[in-house]
Amino acid sequence: MAKPNNGAPLGFEAELFKAADKLRGNMEPSDYKHVALGLIFLKHISDSFEAKHAELLDEYPEGAEDPDEYLAENIFWVPKEARWSYLQANAKQPTIGKIIDDAMLAIEKVNPSLKGVLPKEYARPALSAIMLGELIDLIANIKLGNDKARDVLGRVYEYFLGQFAGSEGKRGGEFYTPRSVVKTLVEMLQPYRGRVYDPCCGSGGMFVQSERFVESHEGRVGDIAIYGQESNHTTWRLCRMNLAVRGIDAEIKWNSDGSFHKDELPDLRADYVLANPPFNISDWGGDRLREDVRWKYGPPPKGNANFGWLQHILHHLSPTGTAGVVLANGSMSSTQSGEGEIRKAMIEGEVIDCMIALPGQLFYSTQIPVCLWFLARDKSNGISRNKKLRDRRGETLFIDARKLGHMVDRTRREFSDADIARIADTYHAWREGDGYADTPGFCKSVATDEIASHGYVLTPGRYVGAEAAEEDGTPFVERFAALQAELEGQFAKGERLTGVIRERLAEVEP
């Protein structure tokens, strides 16, 4: 089995999580998640503060207690009673829960951008003071304070998020999109510069991977601006902490109504949208939104939000913007409640660039296979990797990736870096008109007329055909004779087994 090599940290992070998980005892992962991640976040901002504090004491002592000196470098001010050294010194106290809560409150008080973000339930009776003290000692071993250490903590935070998502199953899928799926979206869209938006941003994984992409290609992180919205307040808090741990500045909005009913960024037109909306959500309140400027291709059905998400995302794209969206497979072929008509209008409206079928078991929240939709506001234009894109009107690329990936445990599959590169390179070659060729069983560029002949169904398997069988050089006559002999042998074996069964049955007395 291929080893996962998609950037997933599988070294000390795994051992750290295993040790931390032992400490939770009978506590539910959904509760323990906030306990552990809150402390990791507190460790991060405290260590970053302490590193800058030591630097100022050495070079500019009078500025060591000036909050503006820290704010200028995107470092949170941490009061003395909230610093990690103070918490660790009191880790064995029976009141450690209250000490942590007071620390979180003190940090929020002097850092308005963190107001309402940090967990403050460490003093509740259900949390063991002994467990908290041991968890503090465990996390204390993560060395932080500089840019490299910040990346280490970001990896730890992200790894813990993924592990908690796995423990929570379907609920985990509400706040976490698997890394290999996010990386596929990012490598396809390649957000080098511009505005990146996610209307249902979960814990912020799309943004983390986008910034990581820019950094890995020697770009400047400041070249992209990040915007998001999330309707679950608890998940919004996870996102804010996740981005803060990475030092990512972003405008992340929250309201309980969600992006459909209270769009917090109505005027935003993004260059890139990456999104993993809730699958097939039926209670999205579509009956209250029958007339809406976003439904350019037709009002979405009241009982399914899939085409609401697609059109909301298209509405927020800039004139040359592109988007990658995770949706349930039914979105590619369903004709219920007018979905087929909306899909037809989108195809004829030249906004669907590429469709990808994914294998099953990639997600924590569902074992069913899902698909990726890639949208483009202008298929006649665009730039990718500093290359001008060719005019792709009248064509759609289909990729069947169902055979890619490898199992990382009994229930979950991941893409390797090679898998992701194969998918992304195929898309780039097709868009750029440089080196693309249809590959039976994997990819095909399909004219709109052919899609129309299939009733505007967008399932890749319908178009890419079967993978070419390997030719082993054996003449057909010989291969046929060998197969016939093998089949005759199977028949003979079956007859023998039938005889044995009849003999045994005859021995049984009525």
LUMTORVEX-544582 format. One record per residue (C-alpha): x, z, y. Coordinates in Angstrom, 1 decimal. Layout:
N
x X z Z y Y
...
//
This chain:
510
x 0.0 z 0.0 y 0.0
x 1.3 z -0.9 y 3.4
x 2.2 z 1.9 y 5.7
x 0.3 z 2.2 y 8.9
x 2.6 z 1.0 y 11.7
x 0.2 z 0.7 y 14.6
x 1.7 z 3.4 y 16.7
x -0.1 z 6.2 y 15.0
x 2.0 z 9.3 y 15.0
x 2.3 z 10.6 y 11.5
x 5.3 z 13.0 y 11.7
x 5.3 z 16.4 y 13.2
x 1.8 z 15.9 y 14.7
x 0.4 z 15.9 y 11.2
x 2.2 z 19.1 y 10.3
x 1.1 z 20.7 y 13.6
x -2.5 z 19.8 y 13.0
x -2.4 z 21.0 y 9.4
x -1.0 z 24.4 y 10.6
x -3.6 z 24.6 y 13.5
x -6.4 z 23.7 y 11.1
x -5.6 z 26.6 y 8.8
x -6.1 z 29.0 y 11.7
x -9.7 z 27.9 y 12.4
x -10.9 z 29.7 y 9.2
x -14.7 z 29.2 y 8.9
x -15.1 z 27.8 y 12.4
x -16.8 z 24.4 y 12.6
x -14.4 z 21.5 y 13.6
x -16.8 z 20.6 y 16.5
x -16.3 z 24.1 y 18.0
x -12.6 z 24.5 y 17.1
x -11.8 z 21.1 y 18.7
x -12.4 z 22.5 y 22.2
x -10.4 z 25.6 y 21.5
x -7.3 z 23.8 y 20.3
x -7.4 z 20.8 y 22.7
x -8.0 z 23.2 y 25.7
x -4.9 z 25.2 y 24.9
x -2.8 z 22.0 y 24.4
x -4.0 z 20.8 y 27.8
x -3.1 z 24.1 y 29.4
x 0.3 z 24.0 y 27.8
x 0.8 z 20.5 y 29.2
x 0.0 z 21.3 y 32.8
x 1.8 z 24.6 y 32.7
x 5.0 z 23.1 y 31.3
x 4.9 z 20.2 y 33.8
x 4.4 z 22.7 y 36.6
x 7.2 z 24.9 y 35.4
x 9.6 z 22.0 y 35.2
x 8.9 z 21.0 y 38.8
x 9.0 z 24.6 y 39.9
x 12.5 z 25.0 y 38.4
x 13.6 z 21.8 y 40.1
x 12.3 z 23.0 y 43.5
x 13.9 z 26.4 y 43.2
x 17.2 z 24.7 y 42.6
x 17.0 z 22.0 y 45.3
x 14.3 z 23.2 y 47.8
x 13.4 z 26.9 y 47.3
x 11.1 z 27.1 y 50.2
x 8.9 z 24.4 y 48.7
x 8.6 z 26.1 y 45.2
x 5.3 z 27.8 y 46.1
x 3.9 z 24.9 y 48.1
x 1.0 z 23.2 y 46.2
x 1.5 z 20.0 y 48.2
x 5.0 z 19.5 y 46.6
x 3.3 z 19.3 y 43.2
x 0.3 z 17.3 y 44.3
x 2.6 z 14.6 y 45.7
x 3.9 z 14.0 y 42.1
x 0.5 z 14.2 y 40.4
x 1.3 z 17.6 y 39.0
x -1.4 z 20.3 y 38.9
x -0.7 z 23.6 y 40.6
x -0.8 z 26.4 y 38.1
x -1.3 z 30.0 y 39.4
x 1.0 z 32.7 y 37.9
x -1.8 z 34.2 y 35.8
x -2.5 z 30.9 y 34.2
x 1.1 z 29.9 y 33.3
x 1.9 z 29.5 y 29.6
x 4.7 z 32.1 y 29.8
x 2.1 z 34.7 y 30.9
x -0.3 z 33.7 y 28.1
x 2.4 z 33.8 y 25.5
x 3.5 z 37.2 y 26.6
x -0.1 z 38.4 y 26.1
x -0.9 z 36.5 y 23.0
x -1.1 z 39.6 y 20.8
x -3.5 z 41.4 y 23.2
x -7.1 z 42.0 y 22.0
x -8.2 z 40.6 y 25.4
x -6.4 z 37.3 y 25.0
x -9.7 z 35.4 y 25.0
x -10.6 z 36.7 y 28.5
x -7.1 z 36.1 y 29.7
x -7.4 z 32.4 y 28.7
x -10.8 z 32.0 y 30.3
x -9.5 z 33.6 y 33.5
x -6.5 z 31.1 y 33.4
x -8.9 z 28.2 y 33.0
x -11.0 z 29.4 y 35.9
x -7.9 z 30.0 y 38.1
x -6.6 z 26.4 y 37.4
x -10.0 z 24.9 y 38.3
x -10.3 z 26.9 y 41.5
x -7.0 z 25.5 y 42.9
x -7.4 z 22.0 y 41.4
x -10.7 z 20.5 y 42.5
x -10.3 z 17.4 y 40.3
x -10.5 z 19.7 y 37.2
x -13.7 z 21.5 y 38.4
x -16.0 z 21.8 y 35.4
x -13.6 z 20.1 y 33.0
x -11.8 z 22.9 y 31.2
x -13.3 z 24.9 y 28.3
x -13.9 z 28.6 y 29.2
x -15.4 z 30.2 y 26.1
x -12.4 z 31.8 y 24.6
x -13.7 z 35.4 y 25.1
x -16.8 z 34.9 y 23.0
x -17.1 z 37.2 y 20.0
x -17.0 z 34.4 y 17.5
x -13.4 z 33.7 y 18.3
x -10.8 z 35.9 y 16.7
x -8.2 z 37.2 y 19.1
x -5.6 z 37.1 y 16.3
x -6.4 z 33.4 y 15.7
x -6.0 z 32.7 y 19.4
x -2.7 z 34.5 y 19.5
x -1.4 z 32.6 y 16.5
x -2.6 z 29.3 y 17.9
x -0.8 z 30.0 y 21.2
x 2.5 z 30.7 y 19.3
x 2.0 z 27.5 y 17.3
x 1.4 z 25.3 y 20.4
x 4.3 z 27.0 y 22.1
x 6.7 z 25.0 y 19.9
x 5.7 z 21.7 y 21.6
x 8.5 z 21.2 y 24.2
x 7.2 z 19.5 y 27.3
x 7.9 z 19.1 y 31.0
x 9.3 z 15.6 y 31.6
x 8.0 z 12.1 y 31.1
x 9.1 z 11.8 y 27.5
x 7.6 z 15.2 y 26.7
x 4.4 z 14.2 y 28.4
x 4.2 z 11.3 y 26.0
x 4.8 z 13.7 y 23.1
x 1.9 z 15.9 y 24.2
x -0.3 z 12.9 y 24.7
x 0.4 z 11.9 y 21.1
x -0.4 z 15.4 y 19.9
x -3.6 z 15.4 y 21.9
x -4.6 z 12.0 y 20.6
x -3.7 z 12.8 y 17.0
x -5.8 z 16.0 y 17.2
x -8.7 z 14.0 y 18.6
x -8.6 z 11.6 y 15.7
x -8.3 z 14.3 y 13.1
x -11.3 z 16.2 y 14.6
x -13.3 z 12.9 y 14.7
x -12.6 z 12.5 y 11.0
x -13.7 z 16.1 y 10.3
x -16.9 z 15.6 y 12.2
x -17.9 z 12.3 y 10.6
x -20.7 z 10.5 y 12.4
x -20.5 z 12.9 y 15.3
x -16.8 z 12.2 y 15.6
x -17.6 z 8.5 y 16.2
x -19.4 z 9.5 y 19.4
x -16.2 z 10.4 y 21.2
x -13.5 z 8.6 y 19.3
x -12.8 z 4.9 y 18.5
x -10.1 z 4.5 y 15.8
x -6.7 z 3.6 y 17.2
x -6.3 z 0.3 y 15.4
x -9.6 z -1.0 y 16.6
x -8.8 z 0.0 y 20.2
x -5.3 z -1.6 y 19.9
x -6.9 z -4.8 y 18.6
x -9.2 z -5.0 y 21.7
x -6.3 z -4.3 y 24.0
x -3.9 z -6.8 y 22.4
x -6.6 z -9.4 y 22.6
x -7.4 z -8.9 y 26.3
x -3.9 z -7.9 y 27.4
x -4.8 z -6.0 y 30.6
x -1.5 z -6.4 y 32.6
x -3.1 z -5.9 y 36.0
x -6.5 z -5.4 y 37.6
x -9.5 z -3.2 y 37.0
x -10.3 z -1.8 y 33.6
x -13.8 z -0.5 y 32.9
x -15.6 z 1.2 y 30.0
x -19.3 z 2.1 y 30.5
x -19.4 z 4.5 y 27.6
x -15.8 z 5.7 y 27.6
x -15.9 z 8.6 y 25.1
x -12.6 z 10.5 y 25.1
x -10.8 z 7.7 y 26.9
x -8.9 z 6.0 y 24.1
x -9.4 z 2.5 y 25.6
x -7.7 z 3.6 y 28.8
x -4.8 z 5.3 y 27.0
x -4.1 z 2.2 y 25.0
x -4.4 z -0.1 y 28.1
x -1.8 z 1.9 y 29.9
x 0.4 z 2.0 y 26.8
x 0.1 z -1.8 y 26.6
x 1.3 z -2.2 y 30.2
x 4.2 z 0.2 y 29.7
x 5.3 z -1.5 y 26.4
x 5.5 z -4.9 y 28.2
x 7.6 z -3.4 y 31.0
x 4.8 z -3.6 y 33.5
x 3.8 z -1.0 y 36.1
x 1.1 z 1.4 y 35.1
x 0.0 z 1.4 y 38.8
x -1.0 z -2.3 y 38.4
x -4.2 z -1.4 y 36.6
x -7.0 z 0.7 y 38.0
x -9.3 z 2.6 y 35.6
x -13.0 z 3.2 y 35.8
x -15.4 z 4.7 y 33.3
x -18.8 z 6.4 y 32.8
x -19.9 z 8.8 y 30.0
x -23.3 z 10.4 y 29.5
x -22.2 z 13.3 y 27.2
x -20.8 z 16.0 y 29.4
x -18.7 z 17.6 y 26.6
x -17.2 z 14.2 y 25.8
x -16.6 z 13.5 y 29.5
x -14.5 z 16.7 y 29.6
x -12.4 z 15.6 y 26.6
x -11.8 z 12.3 y 28.4
x -10.7 z 13.9 y 31.6
x -8.3 z 16.1 y 29.8
x -7.0 z 13.3 y 27.6
x -6.2 z 11.2 y 30.7
x -4.7 z 14.1 y 32.6
x -2.4 z 14.9 y 29.7
x -1.1 z 11.3 y 30.0
x -0.8 z 11.5 y 33.7
x -3.4 z 8.7 y 34.1
x -5.3 z 8.6 y 37.3
x -8.9 z 7.3 y 36.8
x -12.4 z 7.4 y 38.2
x -14.5 z 8.7 y 35.4
x -18.2 z 9.3 y 36.2
x -20.7 z 11.5 y 34.4
x -24.4 z 11.8 y 34.5
x -26.9 z 12.6 y 31.7
x -28.9 z 9.4 y 32.4
x -26.1 z 7.1 y 31.3
x -24.9 z 3.7 y 32.4
x -28.3 z 1.9 y 31.9
x -30.5 z 4.2 y 34.0
x -28.0 z 5.5 y 36.6
x -25.1 z 3.2 y 37.0
x -22.5 z 5.2 y 38.9
x -20.4 z 2.1 y 39.7
x -23.0 z -0.5 y 40.6
x -20.6 z -2.6 y 42.8
x -17.7 z -2.6 y 40.4
x -16.6 z -6.0 y 39.1
x -13.9 z -5.4 y 36.5
x -11.2 z -7.7 y 35.3
x -11.4 z -6.2 y 31.8
x -14.1 z -4.3 y 30.0
x -13.4 z -2.6 y 26.7
x -16.3 z -0.7 y 25.1
x -17.5 z 0.8 y 21.9
x -21.2 z 1.5 y 22.7
x -23.5 z 3.5 y 20.4
x -24.6 z 1.2 y 17.5
x -28.2 z 0.0 y 17.5
x -29.4 z 2.8 y 19.8
x -33.2 z 2.8 y 19.8
x -34.1 z 5.5 y 22.4
x -32.3 z 3.9 y 25.3
x -35.4 z 3.8 y 27.6
x -35.6 z 0.0 y 27.6
x -39.3 z 0.1 y 28.3
x -38.4 z 1.4 y 31.8
x -36.0 z -1.4 y 32.5
x -38.0 z -4.6 y 31.8
x -37.2 z -6.1 y 35.1
x -33.5 z -5.7 y 35.9
x -30.9 z -7.9 y 37.6
x -28.5 z -7.3 y 34.7
x -30.8 z -9.1 y 32.1
x -29.6 z -12.6 y 33.1
x -30.0 z -13.9 y 29.5
x -33.3 z -12.1 y 28.7
x -34.7 z -8.5 y 28.6
x -33.2 z -6.6 y 25.7
x -35.7 z -5.3 y 23.1
x -37.1 z -1.8 y 23.7
x -36.0 z -0.6 y 20.3
x -32.3 z -1.7 y 20.4
x -29.7 z -1.5 y 23.2
x -27.1 z -3.9 y 21.7
x -27.9 z -6.8 y 24.0
x -28.4 z -4.4 y 26.9
x -24.8 z -3.3 y 26.5
x -23.6 z -6.9 y 26.4
x -25.4 z -7.9 y 29.5
x -24.6 z -4.7 y 31.4
x -20.9 z -5.5 y 30.6
x -21.2 z -9.1 y 31.7
x -22.9 z -7.9 y 34.9
x -19.8 z -5.8 y 35.7
x -17.2 z -8.6 y 35.0
x -15.3 z -10.2 y 37.9
x -15.6 z -14.0 y 38.2
x -12.7 z -14.5 y 35.8
x -13.2 z -11.2 y 33.9
x -13.0 z -10.8 y 30.1
x -14.5 z -8.2 y 27.8
x -14.1 z -6.9 y 24.2
x -17.1 z -5.0 y 22.8
x -17.6 z -3.3 y 19.4
x -21.1 z -3.8 y 18.0
x -23.0 z -3.6 y 14.7
x -23.0 z -6.7 y 12.5
x -26.7 z -7.2 y 13.0
x -26.1 z -8.3 y 16.6
x -24.6 z -11.5 y 15.3
x -27.7 z -12.7 y 13.5
x -30.7 z -10.6 y 14.3
x -33.8 z -12.4 y 15.6
x -36.0 z -9.4 y 16.1
x -37.7 z -8.8 y 19.5
x -36.1 z -11.8 y 21.1
x -32.5 z -11.0 y 20.2
x -32.0 z -14.5 y 18.8
x -33.2 z -16.0 y 22.1
x -30.8 z -13.8 y 24.1
x -27.9 z -14.8 y 21.8
x -28.8 z -18.5 y 22.2
x -28.9 z -18.2 y 26.0
x -25.5 z -16.4 y 26.0
x -23.9 z -19.2 y 23.9
x -25.4 z -22.0 y 26.0
x -24.4 z -20.0 y 29.1
x -20.8 z -20.2 y 28.0
x -20.0 z -16.5 y 28.1
x -19.1 z -15.9 y 24.4
x -15.4 z -16.6 y 23.8
x -14.7 z -15.3 y 20.4
x -16.4 z -13.4 y 17.5
x -14.5 z -11.3 y 14.9
x -15.9 z -9.8 y 11.7
x -14.1 z -6.5 y 10.8
x -13.8 z -4.9 y 7.4
x -15.8 z -1.8 y 6.5
x -14.4 z 1.7 y 6.6
x -12.6 z 1.4 y 9.9
x -14.8 z 3.9 y 11.6
x -15.4 z 7.7 y 11.2
x -19.0 z 7.3 y 12.3
x -20.1 z 4.6 y 9.9
x -18.9 z 3.0 y 6.6
x -20.6 z -0.3 y 7.4
x -18.6 z -3.2 y 8.7
x -18.9 z -4.0 y 12.4
x -17.8 z -6.9 y 14.7
x -16.1 z -7.5 y 17.9
x -17.6 z -9.7 y 20.7
x -15.2 z -11.2 y 23.3
x -16.9 z -12.3 y 26.5
x -15.6 z -14.4 y 29.4
x -17.4 z -15.0 y 32.7
x -15.6 z -18.3 y 33.1
x -14.3 z -20.1 y 30.0
x -13.0 z -22.9 y 32.1
x -10.5 z -20.7 y 33.9
x -8.2 z -17.7 y 33.6
x -4.7 z -16.5 y 33.1
x -3.1 z -14.7 y 30.0
x 0.5 z -13.8 y 29.6
x 1.2 z -15.6 y 32.8
x -0.2 z -18.8 y 31.2
x -3.2 z -20.8 y 32.4
x -6.0 z -20.8 y 29.9
x -7.4 z -24.1 y 28.8
x -11.1 z -25.1 y 29.3
x -12.9 z -23.7 y 26.3
x -16.5 z -24.6 y 27.3
x -18.4 z -26.0 y 24.4
x -16.3 z -24.0 y 21.8
x -16.3 z -20.6 y 20.3
x -13.6 z -19.1 y 18.2
x -14.6 z -17.3 y 14.9
x -12.2 z -15.0 y 13.1
x -13.0 z -13.4 y 9.7
x -10.8 z -10.3 y 9.5
x -12.7 z -8.7 y 6.6
x -9.8 z -9.0 y 4.2
x -7.2 z -7.4 y 6.6
x -6.2 z -3.7 y 6.7
x -5.2 z -1.1 y 4.2
x -6.7 z 2.2 y 3.0
x -5.1 z 5.3 y 4.6
x -7.2 z 7.7 y 2.6
x -10.1 z 7.6 y 0.2
x -12.7 z 6.7 y 2.9
x -10.9 z 5.1 y 5.8
x -9.1 z 1.8 y 6.5
x -6.6 z 0.9 y 9.3
x -5.1 z -2.3 y 10.6
x -1.3 z -2.6 y 10.6
x 0.6 z -4.0 y 13.5
x 1.0 z -7.3 y 11.6
x -2.8 z -7.5 y 11.1
x -3.4 z -6.9 y 14.8
x -0.8 z -9.4 y 15.8
x -2.3 z -12.1 y 13.5
x -5.7 z -11.6 y 15.0
x -4.5 z -11.5 y 18.6
x -2.0 z -14.3 y 18.3
x -4.7 z -16.6 y 16.9
x -6.9 z -15.9 y 19.9
x -4.1 z -16.4 y 22.4
x -3.0 z -19.7 y 20.8
x -6.6 z -20.9 y 20.9
x -7.2 z -19.9 y 24.5
x -3.9 z -21.3 y 25.7
x -4.1 z -24.5 y 23.6
x -0.6 z -23.9 y 22.2
x -0.1 z -23.9 y 18.4
x -3.6 z -23.1 y 17.3
x -5.0 z -24.5 y 14.0
x -8.1 z -23.7 y 12.0
x -7.2 z -21.7 y 8.9
x -9.8 z -21.9 y 6.1
x -11.2 z -18.4 y 5.3
x -9.7 z -16.9 y 8.5
x -10.5 z -18.7 y 11.7
x -12.2 z -21.8 y 13.1
x -12.9 z -23.2 y 16.5
x -16.6 z -24.3 y 16.4
x -18.5 z -26.6 y 18.7
x -21.7 z -25.3 y 20.3
x -23.7 z -28.1 y 18.5
x -22.6 z -26.7 y 15.1
x -23.6 z -23.2 y 16.1
x -27.0 z -24.5 y 17.2
x -27.4 z -26.1 y 13.8
x -27.0 z -22.7 y 12.2
x -29.7 z -21.2 y 14.4
x -27.2 z -19.7 y 16.9
x -26.0 z -17.1 y 14.3
x -22.5 z -15.9 y 15.1
x -21.4 z -14.5 y 11.8
x -17.8 z -15.8 y 11.3
x -18.1 z -16.1 y 7.5
x -20.7 z -18.8 y 8.0
x -18.1 z -21.0 y 9.8
x -14.6 z -20.3 y 8.6
x -15.2 z -21.4 y 5.1
x -13.4 z -20.3 y 2.0
x -9.7 z -19.5 y 1.8
x -7.7 z -22.3 y 0.2
x -6.7 z -21.4 y -3.4
x -3.0 z -21.2 y -4.2
x -1.8 z -24.2 y -6.1
x 0.5 z -23.1 y -9.0
x 1.5 z -26.6 y -10.1
x -0.3 z -26.4 y -13.5
x -2.3 z -29.6 y -14.2
x -6.1 z -29.2 y -14.1
x -6.5 z -30.1 y -17.8
x -4.1 z -27.4 y -18.9
x -5.7 z -24.8 y -16.5
x -9.1 z -25.7 y -17.8
x -8.0 z -25.4 y -21.5
x -6.5 z -22.0 y -20.8
x -9.6 z -20.7 y -19.1
x -11.8 z -22.1 y -21.9
x -9.6 z -20.3 y -24.5
x -9.8 z -17.1 y -22.6
x -13.6 z -17.3 y -22.4
x -13.9 z -18.0 y -26.1
x -11.8 z -14.9 y -26.8
x -14.1 z -12.8 y -24.6
x -17.1 z -14.2 y -26.5
x -15.5 z -13.3 y -29.8
x -14.7 z -9.8 y -28.6
x -18.3 z -9.4 y -27.5
x -19.6 z -10.4 y -30.9
x -17.3 z -7.9 y -32.6
x -18.5 z -5.1 y -30.4
x -22.1 z -6.1 y -31.0
x -21.5 z -5.8 y -34.7
x -19.9 z -2.3 y -34.4
x -22.9 z -1.1 y -32.3
x -25.4 z -2.4 y -34.9
x -23.5 z -0.6 y -37.7
x -23.5 z 2.7 y -35.8
x -27.2 z 2.4 y -35.0
x -27.9 z 1.7 y -38.7
x -26.2 z 5.0 y -39.6
x -28.5 z 7.0 y -37.3
x -31.4 z 8.5 y -39.3
x -34.9 z 8.1 y -37.8
//
